Each structure stands twice: as structure tokens, then as C-alpha cells.
Amino acid sequence: MQIVGNTLEHQWIPFTPNKHFKADPRLFVRAEGVYLVNHHGGKVLDASSGLFCSNAGHGRREITEAVARQVQEMDFVPPFQYGHPGSFELARRVAELTPEGLNYIFFVNSGSEAVETALKAALAYHRARGEAQRVRFVGRERGYHGVNFGGMSVGGMVKNRESFGTGLPGVIHMRHTHIPENRFQRGEGEHGADLADDLQRAVDLCGGDTIAACIVEPIAGSTGILVPPKGYLKRLREICDRHGILLVFDEVICGFGRTGKAFAAHSFDVTPDILTMAKGITNGAVPMGAVAFRDRIYQAVIDATPAEGVIEFFHGYTYSGHPVACAAGLATLDIYKNEGLFERAARLSKPFLDRVFSLKDLAIVTDIRGYGMLGAVDLAPSGKPGQRGYQTLIQLFEAGVLTRVTADTVIVAPPLIAEESHLDQMTEALRKVLTRH
Ligand SMILES: Cc1ncc(COP(=O)(O)O)c(C=O)c1O
């Protein structure tokens, strides 16, 4: 594709400095395996699985063929009052992967929609049980739960909030878990489990029976791979149980093998009541998200409407369980299973984290974190916050490596099919670029 004149003018690009990007775009035209090809024909190593989506690598024939077959056979079915077998089969397959007791799956189109669905279902559940006074949510600083109003409100990233009003009423934020005592800690930090007591403080302040749900990412992804301190998630679980609060794990990044198991809930051995997912569910090939619910949540909402033929949950999207997304999802789950990719991620984690942590000696590196196939390197800011991070993203791209950058933190999350040679390429590029600063 030739980029000429004002070809790029008309798109308002998401989460990107538009003017700068349009003056010097980073466009891709092809993708296969762990590589993307940019519009100059250069090969770029995908060290962030796109945006934590393409866990099985790009251009997987099994997925593209399933998608092509489905779109030819039946492109669309209304998901309200009608259906198609693929979505029921995918729900069954997803429920096989989710932690025990979370067997009901609601389909959406993105991580943001998964979060909105989780929050609304939490309210509907409490109301169905005669606890309509539970209307508060507890989120966490440095949490990211997408960009819609509910997710923005429970999220904790100032830039994502400050231009957009006050958000949902009645939201309380716990402190984040990125504390200096855990610097350069690989895996879970030794310090900070007591930060979970912020949930108890919210209970003490507002009354436990006013809180509908507490939502956290088991590992906060978008704010720089903040791995939970040892015991932190268990403590959240205990406090939720004591006060009838639903615990929501937002696993939009953590899910589908990223932590070395199907979900982070398995890795940390803590079972939430609601689990949101997206991205890896279709390997990024078709937009899709989903929410898994504990059986009793589904049952309570359904049973609260005894009259036959009456809708129980007034919620859903035109593209919920879209046939093409379901075909992609089923083919993706087959790949994960047949190739043992979650187990592969667990094996690859050590060599991956060895390499990420090998950057510790660099002068501008102020912290490194990692778990499973997620790693983050904090850089000392130079100039305005985020400036060095942005320069690094561009320099790494020029060095042939695609990464995700948040403020002055470089995040790496290679596809689970990566070979050690790819990890070497990623680390060498990082070292070269970071040494130049
Ligand atoms: C934890 C988490 N929740 C929600 C979202 C939003 O997902 P989407 O961009 O698909 O709406 C993301 C996106 O990265 C995420 O990391």
C-alpha cells in the first residue's frame, strides 16, 4: 500500500498522538507467526502479541479458514430471541477453561463491554436477591478496565478519566500495589498483601452491604504489569466473602495462557465470582469478549423472573456471540489445546523473564517486573513523564521490535509460540535502544 498525500487524515486514531503519527506512521500490511511486516517491507518482531491478543501467533490458517467458512455459510444471526449452535459450543468450551463453578458465559465484543456487562450483572444479581441497596463498586488505582463509563469509573488511570466527567457515582478506589519494597521482584512481591485491607476500609466507611462488587486485574497489565503481592488476592477474596461482595477478576490481558495457566485465577489459586476476558479468546482475529459467571449468579437472575417468556436480563449487544467470532474462538481454543500453548507459556516463562531481568544493569532502568509471559521495564523519565517511553517505542520499532509502552514503562508479552531466539532478538533490541539513552 502506498501512503500518499493526506491518505491518513480522516481517521481519528485511538490512544495515539494523532499529529505525530500521521507525520511518520507506523503501519503494518502483513502478519505471520511472531512477525509483522511494515509498509516499507520491514520485518518487525511482535513482542507484545499485538495488544496481548495473538497468543498463538499471527496468520493462523486454522482460524482464518474457520472464519472464511463461517462467513460464507452464515454471516449473521440475531442474538436476541434467536441463536446459532456455534455460540453455545463456544460457551461450553470456555466454561471448560474457567475456574470451577463459573459455568455461565455471556458474549460481548471487547474487553470494555465485558467489564460493563460484569458490573451490570453484579447489580442485577443483588437486586434479584433482594439486596438492591448494593450499588457501590470498588476498583483500584492504576487499574484499567476499558474505556466505557463503568470501566472508566472503576479504573484508576488519570488520563483516561480527567477529560470525561465524574463517572459512575459511588465508586471507591483501593490503593495500587506498586510499592518500592518490591522493586526488581520477579513474580509476586513479598510486601503489600495488607493493601487488600483497603477493601475492608471501604466496608468500614460505607457499609459492606452497600457494595456490589470489587473489581481488579489479577495482574494490572496496562499500567505496567503490576504483579499482586503474595497473599493479596486471597485476602481480597476473604474480605469479599465476609461481606457478600462479588469479586470480579478482569482477565482481559491475563487470560488464555498469559500466566502459564488458562487464567490468572488458576495461577494464583483464587476463584472470583465473575471473570472478564477478551483478546486471546479469538487470538485477536475477530473482536470478541466474554464474561464468565458463577452458577449462582446466573441462577439468581434467571430465577427472579418466574413468568415464562419474560426477559430476565435486559442487556446484550447486536454482535453478542457473532457467528464469525465464535468460529474464530472455537478454532483458537483448538490451537491452544492441540499445541499445549498454556503449558508452553509456563515453560517459556523462565527463559523469558531471565532475559527481561537481565536488563537490570542498565543505568536508566529503575524497576523490572514480570510473571508468566508478561514483563515490564520502568525507565527513569527524561523531560515530561511519558516522553522517554514514547521515544523508546519508536526506537524499538525502528530496531524491528513491536512493544507496548505505558508512560515510561516498556511492556513485553510475546506470543506463546515464540522461540528462545525470538526472545534473544527482543532482549538485544531493548538493550541496544536503552543503552543509547
Ligand atoms: C484488563 C483490561 N480490561 C479491559 C480492557 C479493554 O478491552 P478493549 O480494549 O477490548 O475494550 C483491557 C484492554 O487492554 C484490559 O487490559
The ligand as an ORCA input file, in Angstrom:
! r2SCAN-3c Opt
* xyz 0 1
  C      -7.766     -5.537     31.937
  C      -8.444     -4.901     30.766
  N      -9.757     -4.711     30.790
  C     -10.415     -4.176     29.751
  C      -9.735     -3.805     28.616
  C     -10.477     -3.185     27.472
  O     -10.503     -4.025     26.405
  P     -10.925     -3.481     24.938
  O      -9.835     -2.569     24.500
  O     -11.054     -4.742     24.130
  O     -12.224     -2.780     25.098
  C      -8.362     -4.008     28.535
  C      -7.613     -3.632     27.325
  O      -6.427     -3.713     27.251
  C      -7.691     -4.543     29.640
  O      -6.375     -4.738     29.637
*
